[in-house]
Amino acid sequence: MNEPHPTFALLLGVIAHGRDFGRVDGLLAGPHGRHATREEEDFLIRSGSMTRAEYDESKAEVARGELDAIERRTELEGLIASLTAEEAEDWLGISDAELHARLVMGEVTAFVCDGELRYPAWQFSDDPAMPVLPGLARLTPAWGEQKHPSTILGFMYHADLEIEGTDESFTPVEWLTIGGDVQVVLDHLEAASWP
């Protein structure tokens, strides 16, 4: 894990206390982990999880680097789906000092990428009455130290919050946009052991 960026580490709205997610040193090092033992391979096949042919194809995909390529693309998605400080200021129609004050209070969230702050686009709305999703000061610390911006992006747009007493489900972004209680999102995180 990269060390926290000292300038941003103590700001309430900064994900993972300023861990720099832009460093790709480890991403380019090649495949990670270990190879399955023959016994583990046999167990997967005997358990019906996959056939020998499916296992061999999966193993070949890993050897070709396809899994690493998917992982790199996924990680880049969260970095790309963000705004610079200047873009966030323009979106909100506020000054640099006002944006910084909101970040200090946790009213907006950001992550560090190559030594600079990036503001995840999912937190912003087109509604002038509520240009930023509410509850971020409580939500940001719940992501913990290790959650990559891409993982958070996926959660915010794809987690299904099933609301008790209704047949509807919402993504966290949808739920917060309609004024739903952030505690519902926090409860979902806790129940899923996500952080």
C-alpha positions as CSV (number, residue, x, y, z in Angstrom):
1,M,0.0,0.0,0.0
2,N,1.3,3.5,-0.8
3,E,1.9,5.8,2.1
4,P,-0.7,8.5,2.8
5,H,-0.1,11.9,1.3
6,P,0.8,14.1,4.3
7,T,-0.9,17.2,2.9
8,F,-4.3,15.4,2.6
9,A,-4.1,12.7,5.3
10,L,-6.1,14.6,7.9
11,L,-8.9,16.0,5.8
12,L,-12.2,14.4,6.7
13,G,-13.4,14.1,3.1
14,V,-10.3,12.4,1.8
15,I,-10.6,8.6,1.1
16,A,-8.2,6.3,2.9
17,H,-6.5,9.2,4.8
18,G,-4.7,10.3,1.7
19,R,-3.4,7.0,0.3
20,D,-2.2,7.8,-3.2
21,F,-4.2,5.6,-5.7
22,G,-2.3,6.9,-8.7
23,R,0.9,5.0,-8.1
24,V,0.9,1.9,-10.4
25,D,4.2,0.4,-9.4
26,G,2.6,-2.8,-8.2
27,L,0.2,-3.0,-11.1
28,L,2.9,-3.4,-13.7
29,A,4.7,-6.2,-11.8
30,G,2.8,-9.0,-13.4
31,P,0.5,-11.7,-12.0
32,H,0.0,-11.8,-8.3
33,G,-0.7,-14.6,-5.9
34,R,0.2,-18.3,-6.2
35,H,-0.7,-21.1,-8.4
36,A,-3.3,-23.7,-7.3
37,T,-1.9,-27.1,-6.3
38,R,-3.0,-30.1,-8.2
39,E,-5.2,-31.1,-5.3
40,E,-6.9,-27.7,-5.3
41,E,-7.5,-28.0,-9.1
42,D,-8.9,-31.5,-8.6
43,F,-11.2,-30.3,-5.8
44,L,-12.6,-27.5,-8.0
45,I,-13.4,-30.0,-10.7
46,R,-14.8,-32.7,-8.4
47,S,-17.0,-30.1,-6.6
48,G,-18.7,-29.2,-9.9
49,S,-17.5,-25.6,-9.8
50,M,-16.1,-26.1,-13.3
51,T,-15.1,-28.7,-15.8
52,R,-11.4,-29.5,-16.5
53,A,-11.7,-27.7,-19.8
54,E,-13.2,-24.6,-18.1
55,Y,-10.4,-24.7,-15.5
56,D,-7.7,-25.1,-18.2
57,E,-9.1,-22.2,-20.2
58,S,-9.2,-20.0,-17.1
59,K,-5.7,-20.9,-16.3
60,A,-4.6,-20.0,-19.8
61,E,-6.4,-16.6,-19.6
62,V,-4.4,-15.9,-16.4
63,A,-1.2,-16.9,-18.1
64,R,-1.9,-14.6,-21.0
65,G,-2.4,-11.7,-18.6
66,E,-6.0,-11.2,-19.3
67,L,-7.0,-11.1,-15.7
68,D,-4.3,-8.5,-14.9
69,A,-5.5,-6.4,-17.9
70,I,-9.1,-6.5,-16.6
71,E,-7.9,-5.5,-13.1
72,R,-5.9,-2.6,-14.5
73,R,-8.9,-1.4,-16.6
74,T,-11.2,-1.6,-13.6
75,E,-8.9,0.4,-11.4
76,L,-8.5,3.0,-14.1
77,E,-12.3,3.4,-14.3
78,G,-12.5,4.8,-10.8
79,L,-9.6,7.2,-11.4
80,I,-11.0,8.4,-14.7
81,A,-14.6,8.9,-13.4
82,S,-13.5,11.9,-11.3
83,L,-13.0,15.6,-11.5
84,T,-10.0,17.8,-10.9
85,A,-10.3,20.4,-8.2
86,E,-10.8,23.1,-10.8
87,E,-13.6,21.0,-12.5
88,A,-15.3,20.4,-9.2
89,E,-15.1,24.1,-8.4
90,D,-16.7,24.9,-11.8
91,W,-19.4,22.3,-11.4
92,L,-20.4,23.7,-8.0
93,G,-19.8,27.3,-8.9
94,I,-17.5,27.9,-5.9
95,S,-14.0,29.0,-5.2
96,D,-10.9,26.9,-4.4
97,A,-11.2,28.0,-0.7
98,E,-14.9,27.0,-0.6
99,L,-14.1,23.6,-2.1
100,H,-11.3,23.0,0.4
101,A,-13.5,24.0,3.3
102,R,-16.2,21.5,2.1
103,L,-13.5,18.8,1.9
104,V,-12.2,19.6,5.4
105,M,-15.8,19.2,6.7
106,G,-16.4,16.0,4.7
107,E,-19.2,17.6,2.6
108,V,-17.4,16.5,-0.5
109,T,-15.1,13.5,-0.9
110,A,-11.9,13.2,-2.8
111,F,-9.0,10.8,-3.2
112,V,-5.3,11.3,-4.0
113,C,-4.0,10.4,-7.4
114,D,-0.4,11.1,-8.3
115,G,-0.2,13.6,-5.5
116,E,-3.3,15.6,-6.5
117,L,-6.9,15.5,-5.3
118,R,-9.5,14.0,-7.6
119,Y,-13.3,14.3,-6.8
120,P,-15.4,11.2,-7.7
121,A,-18.1,12.3,-10.1
122,W,-20.7,10.1,-8.5
123,Q,-21.1,12.5,-5.6
124,F,-22.3,15.4,-7.8
125,S,-25.8,15.9,-9.1
126,D,-27.5,18.2,-11.6
127,D,-29.8,19.5,-8.9
128,P,-28.8,23.1,-8.0
129,A,-30.7,22.7,-4.7
130,M,-28.5,19.6,-3.8
131,P,-25.4,19.7,-6.0
132,V,-23.5,17.1,-3.8
133,L,-25.0,14.0,-2.2
134,P,-25.7,14.4,1.5
135,G,-24.1,12.3,4.2
136,L,-20.6,12.1,2.8
137,A,-19.0,13.1,6.1
138,R,-20.4,9.9,7.6
139,L,-20.0,7.7,4.5
140,T,-16.3,8.4,3.6
141,P,-14.8,7.0,6.8
142,A,-16.9,3.8,6.4
143,W,-15.0,2.9,3.3
144,G,-11.9,2.2,5.3
145,E,-8.2,2.3,4.4
146,Q,-8.1,-0.2,1.5
147,K,-11.1,0.6,-0.7
148,H,-10.0,1.7,-4.1
149,P,-11.9,4.5,-5.8
150,S,-13.1,2.0,-8.4
151,T,-14.5,-0.3,-5.8
152,I,-16.4,2.7,-4.2
153,L,-17.6,3.7,-7.7
154,G,-19.0,0.2,-8.3
155,F,-20.7,0.1,-4.9
156,M,-22.3,3.6,-5.3
157,Y,-23.7,2.8,-8.7
158,H,-24.5,-0.9,-8.4
159,A,-25.2,-2.0,-4.8
160,D,-28.9,-2.8,-4.3
161,L,-30.4,-1.2,-1.2
162,E,-33.6,-3.0,-0.6
163,I,-35.8,-0.7,1.4
164,E,-37.9,-2.4,4.1
165,G,-41.6,-2.1,3.5
166,T,-41.2,-1.6,-0.3
167,D,-40.7,-3.7,-3.3
168,E,-38.1,-1.2,-4.6
169,S,-34.4,-1.3,-4.5
170,F,-32.0,1.6,-5.0
171,T,-28.3,2.1,-5.7
172,P,-26.7,4.3,-3.0
173,V,-26.5,7.2,-5.4
174,E,-30.2,6.9,-6.2
175,W,-31.1,6.6,-2.5
176,L,-29.1,9.6,-1.4
177,T,-30.3,11.6,-4.4
178,I,-34.0,11.2,-3.3
179,G,-33.0,12.3,0.2
180,G,-32.8,8.8,1.8
181,D,-31.1,8.4,5.1
182,V,-27.3,7.8,4.8
183,Q,-27.7,5.3,7.7
184,V,-29.4,2.9,5.2
185,V,-26.2,2.9,3.1
186,L,-24.0,2.5,6.1
187,D,-26.1,-0.4,7.3
188,H,-25.8,-2.1,3.9
189,L,-22.0,-1.6,4.1
190,E,-21.9,-3.2,7.5
191,A,-24.2,-6.1,6.7
192,A,-22.2,-6.9,3.6
193,S,-19.0,-6.7,5.5
194,W,-17.9,-4.4,2.7
195,P,-15.4,-2.1,4.6
